[in-house]
Amino acid sequence: MLQEFSLNEGKAILNFSVKFCDNRQKILNSYGFKRVIETFVQKIKKEQPIIYNYYSKEFATEDELAKSLIEVFKWLSVGNTDEIVNVNNKYKIFFDEKDLFLELIDLLFNYWRRLERFAIVRNTTIAEGLQNVRFMQASGLFNELVLSLYRRIKETVMGYQHRVYRELTAGVNAGLMLSDISWNCPIEYYGLTPIPFITSVSFEPPFITYTKRNKRDGIFQEHDVNPIENIVLNEDEWFLFPIWVGSMLTFVYFHTDYMDQGFGLCNLFEIAKENQYIGKKPDIIYIYGYPDGHDEKRTFYYKDKKNDILIGYANHNDEIDYFGYMKKMLLTLHNVKQMEEGRLPIHGAMVNILLNNGKEANIVIMGDSGAGKSESLEAFRTLNAKYIRHMRVIFDDMGFLALDKEGKIKAYGTEVGAFVRIDDLDPSYAYEQLDYGIYSNPDKINARVTIPISTYEVISKGYPVDYMLYANNYTDTDKKIKIYDDLDAVIKIFEDGARKAKGTTTEEGLVKSYFANPFGPVQERPLAEKLVRQYFAAMQKNGTHIGEMHTSLAIDGRAKDGPREAAEEMFTLINE
């Protein structure tokens, strides 16, 4: 990003490398402040007609009111109200009705604070630790300046000082450190090379975002034409996040209109270190939000066999303004790539549990969205004090199985975080995550929070599988865990992928998805079927217990008790 400030779709981006305001007057004279005032005036004209109409008696147009507000704020930062009126009598209208002007000042401050405010610093070389420290200091200084400017202006109008001071985040609530880095870029993708890498992130939790959609729809299909060959990205509009999706080095390019989705990656995936991608080629490239001129949503992937890179693509469209389109495409790309390398992706959750009596088990719970994977983990966690000495989450949504040279199966995770429904978390736990979470549409249906739950070292270690269970959310039985000896019968249950839709997608009723995984196995079914039989036979040979866990999650009145009862029975089973 080359420009000093941009404001669009409720997102403000401040380029501290181009311009950093280190005193009040620089803020008041900045282009960014002017843009904020202009958009604020447009907003109050629509939403606060009483206030706007009052000031329109003196200022006939939006531009006149915006210009006068900037001028009076400049004066208020250095003088008192009487001095300002003496300088120019037109400012008298702001002080005749002080209560109305104070309300306007608060409306402006709250409008600014409700924007998603990102600061960026771009380096031509890789940032050193000292530069990161200076960036944090600059962010802190900017926050203090904005807050002190608001207080100074308001107290000058009131004529007295506040009695209560609230230390609010008034500057930026997130920051990105960018570096220009060379990677082993095939000639077909040279148009991507101007885009800087995000090398580190800072933010002030809880970070709250609002998106135009709160559900994901459909699956991603393979495309027969490379959608990004020879495209050129504008460095004013794009960022590049290098991440690890499981064992796959992935470059995610996202348009600034979708900062929510791009920024959310920092709580979900491991950010790659510079020495892991300098001069190297990624396994996966994802272009998110490319304006291709099509009105309809276009989300698909392409296999670049020549360069051995899997390409993901989502065009610029309101339909993709939801983190599910970022997360699930990345997992689809990961899963397709893993299957091509002979590994089996698992849509589910895995936990390593050590009981108080010393017994240990690695449990995989498989199921599609809404089947009860995360809810079962939550049930395990809430029963922690009663049964468990230690619990470690290996993956919360997606993992994969790999066979070692001895024929033993190990399970690995793909994400270091979780993108979970707030309603399905214990209230106390949900509040505990305020210091870590990125919240999406928190007051709406299917509200979500993205939280860190593990480390890359943990998810990439590899764990044997003691229990492989299918999460059945649509039948309620007294016996919550059922283990099968008949391999063909249990494979059929897993491959049917049945569940009752719970409102996390646009599906309704009892639905099926092959192997409960529409993110790879559905698209590559012949290969997946071969791998399923190979891995399930190996698990049975290794002594893995394979069966069902009845979570009862989609049964009315059982959403909390069902997963808890299943977890308790699981502990009893481990103890036998």
LINBELLIN-V815533 format. One record per residue. N is the residue number from 1. RES is the residue in one small letter. PHI is phi in degrees with one decimal (NA if undefined). PSI is psi as a letter, one per 40 degrees, with the letter a starting at -180 (999 if undefined). D_FIRST is the distance of its C-alpha to the first C-alpha in Angstrom with 2 decimals. Layout:
N | RES | PHI | PSI | D_FIRST
N | RES | PHI | PSI | D_FIRST
This chain:
1 | m | NA | h | 0.00
2 | l | -99.0 | d | 3.79
3 | q | -78.8 | i | 5.94
4 | e | -76.1 | d | 8.17
5 | f | -157.4 | i | 9.17
6 | s | -140.0 | i | 9.51
7 | l | -140.4 | h | 12.77
8 | n | -159.4 | i | 14.09
9 | e | 53.1 | f | 16.83
10 | g | 76.3 | e | 17.55
11 | k | -122.5 | h | 14.18
12 | a | -109.0 | h | 12.53
13 | i | -119.0 | h | 9.17
14 | l | -109.1 | h | 9.50
15 | n | -93.7 | g | 7.39
16 | f | -67.4 | e | 10.61
17 | s | -73.9 | d | 9.70
18 | v | -87.1 | d | 9.42
19 | k | -150.0 | h | 12.19
20 | f | -123.2 | h | 14.55
21 | c | -89.1 | h | 17.60
22 | d | -105.9 | e | 20.55
23 | n | -151.2 | i | 23.30
24 | r | -62.1 | d | 24.29
25 | q | -65.2 | d | 24.38
26 | k | -64.4 | d | 20.79
27 | i | -62.4 | d | 19.89
28 | l | -67.2 | d | 22.36
29 | n | -94.6 | e | 21.20
30 | s | -79.1 | i | 17.47
31 | y | -64.3 | d | 15.66
32 | g | -62.2 | d | 14.67
33 | f | -63.7 | d | 18.40
34 | k | -61.4 | d | 19.40
35 | r | -65.0 | d | 17.34
36 | v | -64.7 | d | 18.83
37 | i | -63.4 | d | 22.28
38 | e | -61.8 | d | 22.09
39 | t | -70.6 | d | 21.28
40 | f | -65.3 | d | 23.86
41 | v | -61.3 | d | 26.49
42 | q | -60.0 | d | 25.98
43 | k | -69.1 | d | 26.48
44 | i | -70.7 | d | 29.66
45 | k | -61.8 | d | 31.08
46 | k | -83.9 | d | 31.19
47 | e | -106.2 | e | 31.98
48 | q | -130.4 | g | 33.81
49 | p | -61.7 | d | 36.00
50 | i | -62.5 | d | 38.54
51 | i | -66.8 | d | 36.10
52 | y | -62.3 | d | 34.35
53 | n | -64.8 | d | 37.73
54 | y | -62.8 | d | 39.11
55 | y | -77.9 | d | 36.48
56 | s | -70.0 | e | 36.57
57 | k | -63.3 | d | 40.08
58 | e | -100.0 | d | 38.64
59 | f | -120.5 | h | 35.24
60 | a | -72.6 | d | 35.73
61 | t | -122.8 | i | 32.17
62 | e | -60.7 | d | 28.99
63 | d | -63.0 | d | 27.39
64 | e | -63.9 | d | 30.40
65 | l | -65.6 | d | 30.31
66 | a | -61.5 | d | 26.61
67 | k | -62.4 | d | 27.17
68 | s | -69.9 | d | 30.34
69 | l | -62.8 | d | 28.85
70 | i | -61.1 | d | 26.26
71 | e | -63.3 | d | 29.19
72 | v | -70.0 | d | 31.52
73 | f | -66.7 | d | 29.07
74 | k | -62.2 | d | 28.68
75 | w | -67.1 | d | 32.46
76 | l | -66.1 | d | 32.95
77 | s | -76.2 | e | 30.86
78 | v | -130.5 | e | 33.51
79 | g | -134.4 | a | 36.69
80 | n | -102.7 | i | 39.02
81 | t | -66.5 | d | 39.75
82 | d | -63.3 | d | 42.89
83 | e | -62.8 | d | 41.21
84 | i | -68.8 | d | 38.44
85 | v | -65.1 | d | 41.05
86 | n | -65.3 | d | 42.99
87 | v | -68.0 | d | 40.00
88 | n | -153.0 | h | 39.50
89 | n | -66.3 | e | 41.71
90 | k | -66.4 | e | 39.16
91 | y | -78.7 | e | 37.52
92 | k | -58.3 | d | 40.86
93 | i | -61.2 | d | 39.93
94 | f | -72.9 | d | 37.43
95 | f | -109.4 | e | 40.26
96 | d | -65.8 | d | 43.20
97 | e | -117.5 | g | 42.08
98 | k | -60.2 | d | 40.46
99 | d | -60.7 | d | 40.33
100 | l | -67.7 | d | 38.36
101 | f | -69.7 | d | 35.84
102 | l | -63.6 | d | 35.55
103 | e | -64.6 | d | 34.90
104 | l | -63.5 | d | 32.12
105 | i | -61.2 | d | 30.55
106 | d | -67.0 | d | 30.71
107 | l | -61.8 | d | 29.34
108 | l | -65.8 | d | 26.28
109 | f | -62.7 | d | 25.80
110 | n | -69.7 | d | 26.30
111 | y | -61.4 | d | 23.95
112 | w | -63.0 | d | 21.15
113 | r | -69.9 | d | 22.24
114 | r | -82.8 | e | 22.42
115 | l | -69.5 | i | 18.79
116 | e | -84.6 | h | 16.76
117 | r | -110.8 | h | 14.80
118 | f | -110.2 | h | 11.99
119 | a | -109.9 | i | 10.87
120 | i | -127.6 | i | 8.45
121 | v | -128.1 | h | 9.47
122 | r | -112.1 | h | 8.28
123 | n | -111.8 | i | 11.46
124 | t | -78.7 | e | 12.63
125 | t | -127.2 | i | 15.55
126 | i | -65.9 | h | 16.58
127 | a | -69.6 | h | 16.73
128 | e | -90.9 | i | 20.35
129 | g | -56.8 | d | 22.11
130 | l | -61.2 | d | 22.28
131 | q | -65.2 | d | 18.53
132 | n | -63.6 | d | 18.47
133 | v | -62.6 | d | 21.37
134 | r | -63.3 | d | 19.81
135 | f | -63.9 | d | 16.77
136 | m | -64.1 | d | 19.39
137 | q | -65.7 | d | 21.34
138 | a | -63.0 | d | 18.56
139 | s | -64.0 | d | 17.96
140 | g | -64.4 | d | 21.73
141 | l | -63.0 | d | 22.12
142 | f | -62.4 | d | 19.66
143 | n | -62.0 | d | 21.64
144 | e | -63.0 | d | 24.87
145 | l | -65.4 | d | 23.88
146 | v | -63.9 | d | 22.99
147 | l | -65.5 | d | 26.16
148 | s | -68.6 | d | 28.32
149 | l | -65.9 | d | 27.19
150 | y | -59.7 | d | 28.15
151 | r | -66.0 | d | 31.44
152 | r | -61.4 | d | 32.26
153 | i | -63.8 | d | 31.84
154 | k | -68.1 | d | 33.80
155 | e | -67.2 | d | 36.53
156 | t | -64.3 | d | 37.03
157 | v | -69.0 | d | 37.66
158 | m | -65.6 | d | 39.90
159 | g | 91.0 | e | 41.83
160 | y | -155.0 | i | 41.95
161 | q | -86.2 | i | 39.88
162 | h | -62.2 | i | 38.84
163 | r | -102.2 | d | 41.23
164 | v | -123.9 | h | 38.80
165 | y | -113.8 | h | 35.34
166 | r | -102.6 | h | 33.00
167 | e | -82.3 | g | 30.27
168 | l | -88.9 | i | 27.48
169 | t | -81.8 | h | 23.83
170 | a | -110.4 | e | 22.60
171 | g | -90.0 | b | 19.26
172 | v | -111.2 | i | 16.70
173 | n | -108.1 | e | 18.23
174 | a | -156.9 | i | 15.69
175 | g | -138.7 | i | 13.40
176 | l | -124.2 | h | 11.35
177 | m | -95.3 | h | 11.72
178 | l | -115.3 | i | 9.60
179 | s | -138.9 | i | 11.36
180 | d | -83.7 | h | 11.52
181 | i | -132.7 | h | 14.78
182 | s | -91.6 | h | 17.20
183 | w | -127.7 | i | 19.15
184 | n | -76.8 | g | 22.18
185 | c | -94.0 | h | 20.62
186 | p | -60.7 | i | 23.29
187 | i | -59.9 | d | 23.18
188 | e | -65.5 | e | 22.79
189 | y | -118.4 | f | 19.28
190 | y | -59.2 | d | 17.85
191 | g | -68.2 | e | 15.33
192 | l | -92.6 | e | 13.64
193 | t | -66.7 | d | 13.40
194 | p | -70.1 | e | 10.06
195 | i | -78.3 | h | 8.42
196 | p | -75.0 | i | 8.52
197 | f | -85.3 | h | 11.37
198 | i | -80.5 | h | 11.84
199 | t | -103.1 | d | 14.81
200 | s | -158.4 | i | 16.00
201 | v | -136.5 | i | 15.95
202 | s | -135.2 | i | 17.81
203 | f | -157.0 | i | 19.01
204 | e | -103.9 | h | 21.97
205 | p | -75.7 | i | 24.40
206 | p | -74.6 | h | 25.62
207 | f | -95.9 | h | 22.26
208 | i | -110.8 | h | 23.27
209 | t | -124.8 | i | 21.57
210 | y | -127.6 | h | 23.02
211 | t | -115.7 | i | 22.51
212 | k | -76.2 | e | 24.16
213 | r | -129.9 | i | 26.35
214 | n | -129.8 | e | 28.28
215 | k | -146.4 | i | 29.93
216 | r | -104.1 | i | 29.30
217 | d | -132.1 | h | 31.47
218 | g | 80.4 | a | 32.81
219 | i | -122.8 | i | 32.19
220 | f | -98.4 | h | 29.97
221 | q | -112.7 | i | 31.85
222 | e | -72.5 | i | 31.62
223 | h | -112.9 | i | 30.49
224 | d | -94.7 | e | 32.21
225 | v | -127.0 | h | 29.36
226 | n | -67.7 | h | 26.12
227 | p | -75.7 | e | 23.50
228 | i | -117.7 | e | 20.51
229 | e | -63.1 | h | 22.35
230 | n | 67.4 | e | 20.67
231 | i | -76.4 | i | 17.81
232 | v | -122.1 | h | 14.55
233 | l | -95.6 | h | 11.22
234 | n | -84.1 | h | 8.39
235 | e | -68.3 | e | 5.25
236 | d | -78.6 | e | 3.81
237 | e | -123.5 | e | 6.39
238 | w | -134.9 | i | 7.25
239 | f | -127.5 | i | 8.04
240 | l | -125.5 | h | 11.26
241 | f | -106.4 | h | 14.10
242 | p | -87.2 | h | 17.08
243 | i | -135.4 | i | 20.21
244 | w | -103.3 | h | 23.97
245 | v | -101.2 | h | 25.66
246 | g | 60.3 | b | 29.19
247 | s | -98.0 | e | 29.71
248 | m | -102.6 | h | 27.03
249 | l | -71.4 | h | 23.85
250 | t | -130.5 | h | 21.20
251 | f | -104.8 | h | 17.61
252 | v | -106.8 | h | 16.11
253 | y | -99.1 | h | 13.14
254 | f | -129.6 | i | 12.39
255 | h | -73.5 | i | 10.90
256 | t | -61.7 | d | 9.34
257 | d | -68.1 | e | 12.79
258 | y | -119.7 | f | 14.39
259 | m | -59.4 | d | 12.89
260 | d | -55.9 | d | 16.59
261 | q | -68.4 | d | 17.57
262 | g | -66.1 | d | 14.86
263 | f | -64.7 | d | 15.31
264 | g | -60.0 | e | 19.05
265 | l | -61.2 | d | 19.23
266 | c | -66.0 | d | 19.38
267 | n | -96.0 | e | 22.81
268 | l | -111.9 | d | 24.14
269 | f | -122.1 | i | 23.48
270 | e | -73.6 | h | 23.61
271 | i | -77.9 | h | 20.35
272 | a | -68.9 | i | 21.12
273 | k | -82.6 | i | 21.58
274 | e | -57.0 | d | 20.03
275 | n | -70.6 | e | 23.47
276 | q | -89.9 | e | 23.85
277 | y | -134.2 | e | 21.22
278 | i | -61.7 | h | 20.70
279 | g | 70.6 | e | 22.46
280 | k | -116.3 | i | 23.50
281 | k | -108.6 | h | 23.40
282 | p | -78.0 | i | 22.79
283 | d | -78.8 | d | 25.56
284 | i | -137.5 | i | 23.35
285 | i | -125.7 | h | 20.14
286 | y | -124.3 | h | 19.13
287 | i | -103.1 | h | 16.87
288 | y | -117.4 | h | 16.57
289 | g | 98.2 | f | 16.03
290 | y | -80.5 | h | 16.06
291 | p | -77.3 | g | 17.21
292 | d | -98.8 | e | 20.30
293 | g | 87.5 | e | 22.39
294 | h | -88.1 | h | 24.88
295 | d | -77.3 | d | 26.00
296 | e | -83.7 | i | 27.47
297 | k | -65.3 | h | 25.91
298 | r | -130.1 | h | 25.55
299 | t | -133.4 | h | 25.37
300 | f | -159.9 | i | 26.98
301 | y | -129.7 | i | 26.93
302 | y | -137.1 | h | 27.87
303 | k | -93.4 | h | 29.70
304 | d | -85.5 | g | 28.51
305 | k | -71.0 | d | 31.78
306 | k | -60.7 | d | 31.23
307 | n | -100.3 | e | 28.33
308 | d | 55.1 | f | 29.51
309 | i | -129.4 | h | 26.26
310 | l | -93.3 | h | 26.38
311 | i | -107.1 | h | 23.74
312 | g | -107.8 | i | 22.88
313 | y | -146.2 | h | 21.52
314 | a | -138.9 | h | 20.94
315 | n | -83.1 | i | 20.06
316 | h | -71.4 | h | 18.33
317 | n | -161.8 | i | 21.31
318 | d | -58.9 | d | 22.51
319 | e | -63.9 | d | 24.94
320 | i | -91.5 | e | 22.48
321 | d | -79.2 | g | 21.09
322 | y | -161.4 | h | 23.07
323 | f | -62.2 | d | 22.52
324 | g | -58.7 | d | 25.61
325 | y | -74.4 | d | 23.89
326 | m | -76.9 | d | 21.40
327 | k | -63.3 | d | 24.18
328 | k | -72.9 | d | 27.00
329 | m | -66.1 | d | 25.34
330 | l | -61.4 | d | 24.35
331 | l | -71.0 | d | 27.97
332 | t | -62.1 | d | 29.33
333 | l | -61.2 | d | 27.57
334 | h | -58.1 | d | 28.78
335 | n | -67.3 | d | 32.29
336 | v | -61.1 | d | 32.65
337 | k | -65.0 | d | 31.70
338 | q | -65.2 | d | 34.09
339 | m | -64.9 | d | 36.92
340 | e | -63.0 | d | 36.56
341 | e | -99.7 | e | 37.15
342 | g | 84.6 | e | 40.20
343 | r | -111.3 | i | 38.96
344 | l | -109.8 | h | 39.51
345 | p | -72.7 | i | 36.73
346 | i | -123.3 | h | 38.01
347 | h | -88.8 | g | 36.66
348 | g | 179.7 | a | 37.98
349 | a | -130.6 | i | 38.14
350 | m | -135.9 | h | 39.77
351 | v | -136.1 | i | 41.18
352 | n | -101.6 | h | 43.18
353 | i | -119.5 | h | 45.94
354 | l | -116.2 | h | 48.45
355 | l | -80.3 | i | 51.31
356 | n | -62.1 | d | 53.35
357 | n | -85.9 | e | 56.24
358 | g | 95.8 | e | 54.22
359 | k | -74.9 | i | 53.77
360 | e | -131.9 | i | 50.37
361 | a | -152.8 | i | 48.80
362 | n | -108.4 | h | 45.60
363 | i | -117.6 | h | 45.21
364 | v | -109.0 | h | 43.03
365 | i | -115.9 | h | 42.96
366 | m | -104.1 | i | 41.73
367 | g | 170.8 | i | 40.92
368 | d | -79.3 | i | 38.48
369 | s | -55.3 | h | 36.42
370 | g | 89.0 | e | 38.76
371 | a | -77.5 | d | 41.57
372 | g | 118.3 | e | 41.54
373 | k | -62.9 | d | 39.69
374 | s | -66.0 | d | 37.64
375 | e | -66.2 | d | 40.54
376 | s | -67.5 | d | 42.90
377 | l | -61.3 | d | 40.72
378 | e | -62.6 | d | 40.65
379 | a | -64.1 | d | 44.45
380 | f | -57.8 | d | 44.77
381 | r | -66.0 | d | 42.72
382 | t | -70.2 | d | 44.75
383 | l | -90.6 | e | 47.97
384 | n | -52.8 | d | 46.77
385 | a | -64.8 | d | 49.24
386 | k | -78.5 | d | 52.20
387 | y | -119.4 | d | 51.89
388 | i | -108.0 | h | 49.04
389 | r | -83.8 | d | 48.74
390 | h | -151.7 | h | 45.27
391 | m | -135.4 | h | 42.80
392 | r | -129.1 | h | 39.73
393 | v | -83.5 | h | 37.40
394 | i | -89.8 | d | 36.55
395 | f | -152.4 | i | 34.65
396 | d | -111.1 | e | 34.32
397 | d | -141.6 | d | 33.41
398 | m | -145.5 | h | 33.27
399 | g | -148.0 | a | 34.84
400 | f | -152.1 | i | 36.74
401 | l | -104.7 | i | 40.11
402 | a | -135.3 | i | 40.84
403 | l | -93.3 | h | 44.25
404 | d | -88.7 | a | 45.03
405 | k | -64.7 | d | 47.60
406 | e | -88.3 | e | 50.44
407 | g | 83.1 | e | 49.71
408 | k | -86.1 | i | 48.41
409 | i | -98.5 | h | 45.55
410 | k | -122.3 | i | 42.64
411 | a | -109.8 | i | 40.00
412 | y | -133.5 | i | 36.33
413 | g | -97.9 | i | 33.47
414 | t | -112.0 | d | 30.01
415 | e | -125.6 | i | 28.22
416 | v | -96.7 | e | 28.33
417 | g | -129.6 | a | 27.92
418 | a | -138.4 | i | 29.40
419 | f | -113.1 | g | 28.31
420 | v | -120.9 | i | 31.57
421 | r | -71.5 | h | 33.28
422 | i | -64.3 | d | 33.87
423 | d | -62.5 | d | 37.32
424 | d | -91.4 | e | 38.48
425 | l | -95.9 | i | 37.88
426 | d | -60.1 | h | 40.59
427 | p | -51.9 | d | 39.73
428 | s | -64.7 | d | 40.11
429 | y | -67.5 | d | 37.77
430 | a | -59.4 | d | 35.15
431 | y | -70.1 | d | 35.31
432 | e | -62.4 | d | 35.12
433 | q | -84.6 | e | 31.68
434 | l | -56.8 | d | 30.21
435 | d | -79.8 | e | 29.07
436 | y | -130.4 | d | 27.18
437 | g | -84.1 | i | 26.38
438 | i | -109.9 | h | 23.56
439 | y | -96.2 | h | 25.59
440 | s | -119.5 | h | 25.14
441 | n | 48.9 | f | 27.25
442 | p | -63.7 | d | 29.74
443 | d | -104.2 | e | 32.22
444 | k | -118.9 | i | 32.41
445 | i | -61.8 | i | 34.33
446 | n | 62.3 | f | 33.02
447 | a | -58.8 | i | 30.97
448 | r | -131.0 | i | 29.18
449 | v | -136.1 | h | 28.00
450 | t | -104.0 | h | 26.07
451 | i | -132.3 | i | 27.67
452 | p | -73.3 | h | 28.04
453 | i | -130.4 | e | 31.62
454 | s | -152.5 | a | 32.01
455 | t | -122.3 | i | 30.71
456 | y | -65.7 | d | 29.80
457 | e | -62.3 | d | 32.95
458 | v | -70.4 | d | 35.06
459 | i | -71.4 | d | 33.80
460 | s | -99.2 | e | 33.94
461 | k | -70.0 | d | 37.39
462 | g | 94.7 | h | 39.50
463 | y | -131.9 | h | 42.35
464 | p | -65.6 | i | 45.62
465 | v | -107.3 | h | 46.18
466 | d | -90.5 | d | 49.30
467 | y | -131.8 | h | 48.83
468 | m | -121.0 | h | 47.07
469 | l | -121.0 | h | 47.36
470 | y | -91.6 | h | 46.38
471 | a | -82.1 | h | 45.28
472 | n | -95.9 | h | 47.66
473 | n | -100.8 | e | 46.57
474 | y | -115.4 | e | 49.08
475 | t | -122.0 | i | 52.56
476 | d | -114.6 | h | 54.17
477 | t | -132.0 | i | 56.78
478 | d | -66.9 | d | 58.71
479 | k | -90.1 | h | 57.74
480 | k | -84.7 | d | 53.95
481 | i | -116.6 | h | 53.66
482 | k | -127.0 | h | 55.43
483 | i | -100.3 | h | 55.57
484 | y | -109.7 | i | 56.61
485 | d | -94.5 | d | 58.72
486 | d | -78.9 | h | 58.51
487 | l | -64.4 | d | 55.39
488 | d | -62.4 | d | 55.42
489 | a | -65.5 | d | 55.68
490 | v | -73.7 | d | 52.83
491 | i | -61.6 | d | 50.57
492 | k | -61.5 | d | 51.31
493 | i | -61.1 | d | 50.15
494 | f | -66.5 | d | 46.86
495 | e | -73.2 | d | 46.31
496 | d | -61.0 | d | 47.24
497 | g | 59.7 | f | 44.32
498 | a | -78.7 | i | 45.93
499 | r | -161.7 | i | 44.59
500 | k | -95.2 | h | 44.81
501 | a | -59.4 | h | 41.46
502 | k | -116.4 | e | 40.40
503 | g | 92.1 | e | 37.73
504 | t | -85.0 | e | 34.65
505 | t | -128.4 | a | 34.18
506 | t | -87.2 | e | 35.72
507 | e | -76.4 | i | 38.86
508 | e | -137.0 | i | 42.23
509 | g | 74.6 | a | 45.54
510 | l | -78.8 | h | 46.62
511 | v | -128.3 | i | 44.24
512 | k | -128.5 | i | 44.09
513 | s | -142.7 | h | 41.39
514 | y | -51.6 | h | 42.42
515 | f | 55.5 | f | 42.40
516 | a | 52.4 | f | 40.58
517 | n | -145.4 | g | 37.35
518 | p | -77.6 | e | 35.61
519 | f | -115.6 | g | 32.70
520 | g | 129.8 | c | 34.11
521 | p | -59.1 | d | 37.92
522 | v | -62.8 | d | 38.33
523 | q | -73.2 | d | 36.43
524 | e | -115.8 | f | 38.15
525 | r | -60.0 | d | 41.50
526 | p | -55.2 | d | 43.96
527 | l | -67.6 | d | 42.17
528 | a | -63.8 | d | 41.77
529 | e | -59.7 | d | 45.49
530 | k | -62.6 | d | 46.51
531 | l | -69.0 | d | 44.36
532 | v | -58.0 | d | 45.60
533 | r | -66.6 | d | 49.21
534 | q | -63.7 | d | 48.60
535 | y | -75.9 | d | 46.87
536 | f | -67.9 | d | 49.18
537 | a | -64.0 | d | 52.20
538 | a | -67.1 | d | 50.85
539 | m | -63.9 | d | 50.15
540 | q | -60.7 | d | 53.67
541 | k | -63.2 | d | 55.11
542 | n | -79.1 | e | 53.23
543 | g | 93.1 | e | 54.70
544 | t | -68.3 | h | 51.69
545 | h | -83.7 | h | 52.86
546 | i | -115.2 | h | 51.43
547 | g | -176.4 | a | 51.82
548 | e | -118.7 | i | 50.60
549 | m | -119.0 | h | 49.43
550 | h | -86.7 | h | 50.24
551 | t | -83.6 | d | 47.52
552 | s | 58.1 | f | 48.87
553 | l | -63.4 | d | 45.41
554 | a | -93.2 | e | 45.77
555 | i | -91.1 | h | 49.31
556 | d | -53.7 | h | 49.73
557 | g | 80.4 | e | 50.31
558 | r | -116.7 | e | 49.67
559 | a | -61.6 | d | 45.90
560 | k | -96.0 | d | 46.42
561 | d | -70.6 | d | 49.89
562 | g | -57.7 | d | 49.49
563 | p | -60.7 | d | 46.83
564 | r | -66.2 | d | 48.65
565 | e | -63.8 | d | 52.02
566 | a | -64.2 | d | 50.58
567 | a | -64.4 | d | 49.06
568 | e | -63.1 | d | 52.44
569 | e | -66.4 | d | 54.27
570 | m | -63.0 | d | 51.82
571 | f | -63.9 | d | 52.71
572 | t | -62.2 | d | 56.39
573 | l | -64.9 | d | 55.96
574 | i | -63.5 | d | 54.28
575 | n | -73.1 | e | 57.19
576 | e | -66.9 | 999 | 59.86
